[in-house]
Amino acid sequence: MINSTPRSDPIARPDLVAPAATRAPVLGLGTDRFSAGNSAALRAALVAQPEIRPEVVARGRALAVDPSYPSVEVLRQVGAALLSSPDLTDDVS
């Protein structure tokens, strides 16, 4: 059931709400904003990239056969992070 808002509630009275400012936001360095032109440029840059990068594949193959990769220290850090992270399977939210 949807309860109606009483007329004494100031939120329900549009005449008591101040109009929003109409000035443009000030954008500084590092401010993100969406632009369809930026989106098109990003899409074009993505299309221009090769689907398979041979140098990355070669690096992956070299690391796959390297018995010291990843290092023992990295494996310990990853293991410690896994052991200290909460078990999210018990989360009921």
Secondary structure by P-SEA (a helix, b strand, c coil): cbbbbcccccccccccccccccccccccccbbbbbaaaaaaaaaaaaacccccaaaaaaaaaaaaccccccaaaaaaaaaaaaaccccccccc
